[in-house]
Amino acid sequence: MAEFDKFRGPNVAVDIAVLTLDEGHLVVLVQDRVEAPRGKVLPGRFLRKGETVGDGLRAALMKVGLDIGPIDAGLDGGARASSAAGRPRAHLIGVFDKPGRDQRSTWSMSLAHYLVQPRDRLREVDGEFVPIRPDGSIKPKLLFDHDAIVKKAARELRAQYELTPDPENLSGSDELTLPQLQQIHQWVLGEEVRTDTFRRRMEMLLAEVPDPNDPRGTRQKTRPSGDRGGPPTRVWKKISATGGTPRESHRLLQLPRRT
């Protein structure tokens, strides 16, 4: 033990970008620091002795009024809530360790994560939701390197939504029409995409929902069209997920944007 005592370790923090959709925009939760240095920050805290990363993440979320239960910070690219199927995931996006990143400490690093939740589950949280622009920036500027964390979190979430039908279940439902699904994806991406390409890509990862009123089970369930006098819209369910966070190489598969 004496051999290791001579090596002073850094102060290790966990910071988390809580992302959701609000009024047609991808937004992130920020807070006001009441102590110096004052300004806007992401939820986070320094790890205490004996704590796991999962412990720190849960404590940081509870500080803003969000308790999602125990979190296991695994090595599979994300921290996964372990108590029940369908629990939220907090994705590890990287280690931020630039010297001088935090003026409170001469040596610190952040294990940065992001968590995605439907807006109705975040009604009671403390803080302010601010829109994320298509380039990943937000206003006002955040303290420390939290702007970089937000930018990377948005980039990785948006990469998922280029490829997979609503992988973070922001719709709150497994059954959707394609217009509903496209709207959610466009809100996440911050841009409109071409409908034909979007539908071709997503239909490969969707299954038809049978019409419950059809005893033969051969008709697909439909919903009234949003257009007056338009034909009913077919209902689909999600059957596939990426199983992980797409990285930069997947930008080659970006959905074509409307011009």
C-alpha positions in Angstrom: 0.0 0.0 0.0 2.8 2.4 0.8 4.0 2.1 -2.8 0.6 3.4 -4.1 0.3 6.1 -1.5 3.0 8.2 -3.1 0.9 8.5 -6.3 -1.7 11.3 -5.8 -4.8 10.7 -7.9 -7.0 13.2 -9.7 -10.4 14.4 -8.5 -12.9 12.4 -10.5 -16.3 13.8 -11.4 -19.3 12.4 -13.1 -21.2 14.9 -15.3 -24.4 14.0 -17.1 -26.3 15.6 -20.0 -30.0 14.9 -19.5 -31.6 15.1 -23.0 -35.2 15.2 -24.0 -37.6 16.7 -26.6 -39.5 19.9 -25.8 -41.7 21.9 -28.1 -40.1 20.4 -31.2 -36.5 20.7 -30.1 -33.8 18.5 -28.6 -33.0 20.1 -25.3 -30.5 19.6 -22.4 -31.0 20.2 -18.7 -28.7 22.9 -17.2 -28.5 24.3 -13.7 -27.3 27.5 -12.0 -24.2 27.1 -9.7 -24.9 28.9 -6.4 -21.2 28.7 -5.4 -18.1 30.1 -7.1 -17.5 29.9 -10.0 -21.1 30.9 -10.8 -22.7 30.1 -14.1 -24.6 27.4 -15.9 -23.5 23.7 -15.6 -24.7 20.2 -16.3 -25.8 18.1 -13.3 -22.8 16.4 -11.8 -20.6 15.8 -8.7 -17.2 14.5 -7.6 -17.0 10.9 -6.6 -16.5 10.2 -2.9 -14.3 7.5 -1.4 -15.8 4.1 -1.9 -18.4 5.2 -4.5 -18.8 3.6 -7.9 -19.4 5.5 -11.0 -23.0 4.3 -10.9 -23.4 5.6 -7.3 -22.1 9.0 -8.4 -24.5 9.1 -11.4 -27.5 8.3 -9.3 -26.5 10.9 -6.7 -26.0 13.6 -9.4 -29.5 12.8 -10.9 -31.1 12.8 -7.4 -29.7 16.3 -6.8 -31.9 17.5 -9.7 -35.0 15.5 -8.5 -34.6 12.5 -10.8 -34.3 9.0 -9.2 -34.1 6.2 -11.8 -32.9 3.6 -9.3 -29.5 1.9 -9.0 -27.2 2.3 -12.0 -24.5 -0.1 -13.0 -21.7 1.6 -14.9 -20.5 -1.2 -17.1 -17.8 -1.5 -19.7 -20.2 -1.8 -22.7 -20.2 1.9 -23.6 -23.0 2.8 -21.2 -24.2 2.8 -17.6 -27.3 0.6 -17.4 -29.9 0.8 -14.7 -30.0 -2.8 -13.3 -33.2 -3.2 -11.3 -35.7 -3.9 -14.1 -36.0 -4.4 -17.8 -36.7 -1.2 -19.7 -34.9 1.0 -17.2 -33.2 4.1 -18.6 -29.5 4.0 -19.7 -26.9 6.6 -19.0 -24.4 6.3 -21.9 -20.7 6.9 -21.2 -19.5 9.3 -23.9 -15.9 9.9 -22.8 -13.3 11.0 -20.3 -12.7 14.8 -20.2 -9.3 15.4 -18.6 -7.8 18.5 -20.2 -5.5 20.2 -17.7 -7.1 23.3 -16.2 -10.6 22.1 -17.1 -11.9 22.9 -13.6 -10.4 25.9 -11.7 -11.4 24.4 -8.4 -8.8 21.6 -8.8 -5.3 21.4 -10.1 -6.0 17.9 -11.4 -9.5 16.7 -12.3 -11.3 14.6 -14.9 -14.9 14.0 -15.7 -16.5 10.7 -16.7 -19.2 12.3 -19.0 -22.5 10.6 -19.7 -25.8 11.3 -21.3 -29.3 10.1 -20.4 -32.4 10.4 -22.6 -35.9 10.6 -21.1 -39.4 11.5 -22.4 -40.3 15.0 -21.4 -43.2 13.9 -19.2 -40.9 12.1 -16.9 -38.9 15.2 -16.2 -41.7 17.6 -15.1 -40.4 17.8 -11.5 -36.7 18.1 -12.1 -34.8 21.2 -11.0 -33.2 23.3 -13.7 -33.8 24.8 -17.1 -34.1 23.0 -20.5 -32.2 24.8 -23.3 -32.3 23.9 -27.0 -29.4 22.3 -28.7 -28.6 23.7 -32.1 -27.9 21.4 -35.1 -24.1 21.9 -34.6 -24.4 20.8 -31.0 -23.9 24.2 -29.4 -26.2 25.8 -26.8 -26.8 29.3 -25.3 -25.8 30.4 -22.7 -22.2 29.1 -22.5 -21.6 26.5 -19.8 -18.8 26.4 -17.2 -15.8 24.1 -17.3 -15.9 21.9 -20.4 -19.6 21.1 -20.2 -20.3 22.7 -23.7 -18.0 20.0 -25.2 -19.9 17.3 -23.3 -23.2 18.6 -24.6 -21.9 18.7 -28.2 -20.6 15.1 -28.0 -23.8 13.8 -26.3 -25.9 15.4 -29.0 -23.7 14.1 -31.8 -23.9 10.5 -30.5 -27.6 10.6 -29.9 -28.2 12.0 -33.3 -26.1 9.3 -34.9 -28.4 6.7 -33.4 -31.4 8.5 -34.8 -29.9 8.4 -38.3 -30.0 4.6 -38.2 -32.7 3.2 -35.9 -36.4 3.9 -35.2 -36.6 6.0 -32.0 -33.9 4.0 -30.2 -34.3 5.9 -26.9 -38.1 5.7 -27.0 -38.7 9.4 -26.9 -42.2 8.7 -28.3 -43.0 6.8 -25.1 -44.6 4.1 -27.3 -43.5 1.1 -29.4 -46.4 1.7 -31.8 -46.1 4.6 -34.2 -47.1 5.8 -37.6 -44.3 6.7 -40.0 -45.2 10.4 -40.0 -45.1 10.4 -36.2 -41.7 8.6 -36.2 -40.3 11.0 -38.8 -41.3 14.0 -36.7 -39.5 12.7 -33.7 -36.4 12.0 -35.6 -36.4 15.4 -37.2 -36.8 17.0 -33.8 -33.8 15.1 -32.5 -31.7 15.9 -35.6 -32.7 19.5 -35.7 -33.3 19.2 -39.4 -35.9 17.9 -41.8 -35.1 14.7 -43.7 -36.3 13.3 -47.0 -39.4 11.3 -46.4 -38.8 8.6 -49.1 -35.3 7.7 -47.8 -36.4 7.9 -44.2 -39.3 5.5 -44.8 -37.2 3.0 -46.7 -34.6 2.9 -44.0 -37.0 2.7 -41.1 -39.4 0.1 -42.6 -36.6 -2.5 -42.6 -36.6 -2.2 -38.8 -40.4 -2.1 -38.2 -43.1 -4.7 -38.1 -46.7 -4.3 -39.1 -49.2 -4.0 -36.2 -52.2 -6.3 -36.9 -55.7 -4.7 -36.9 -57.3 -5.9 -33.6 -60.7 -5.7 -35.3 -59.7 -8.1 -38.1 -60.4 -11.7 -37.0 -58.2 -13.1 -39.8 -55.3 -11.0 -38.7 -54.4 -10.0 -42.3 -55.1 -6.3 -42.1 -52.6 -3.7 -40.7 -53.8 -1.4 -37.9 -54.3 2.2 -39.0 -54.9 5.6 -37.5 -56.7 8.6 -38.9 -54.5 10.7 -41.1 -53.4 14.1 -39.9 -54.4 15.5 -43.3 -58.1 16.4 -43.6 -59.7 13.8 -46.0 -56.4 11.9 -46.3 -56.3 8.1 -46.2 -55.7 6.3 -42.8 -52.0 5.9 -41.8 -50.6 2.5 -41.1 -49.3 1.7 -37.6 -45.9 0.0 -37.0 -43.9 -1.3 -34.1 -40.2 -1.2 -33.4 -38.4 -4.5 -33.7 -34.7 -3.6 -33.8 -32.2 -1.4 -32.0 -28.5 -0.7 -32.6 -27.4 -2.2 -29.3 -24.9 0.6 -28.9 -23.9 4.1 -29.8 -22.9 4.7 -33.5 -19.5 6.4 -33.8 -18.2 8.8 -36.4 -18.0 6.3 -39.2 -21.8 6.1 -39.2 -22.0 9.7 -40.4 -21.6 8.2 -43.8 -25.1 6.8 -43.4 -26.6 10.2 -42.6 -30.2 10.5 -43.8 -30.5 12.9 -46.7 -31.8 16.3 -45.7 -34.6 18.3 -47.3 -33.3 21.2 -49.4 
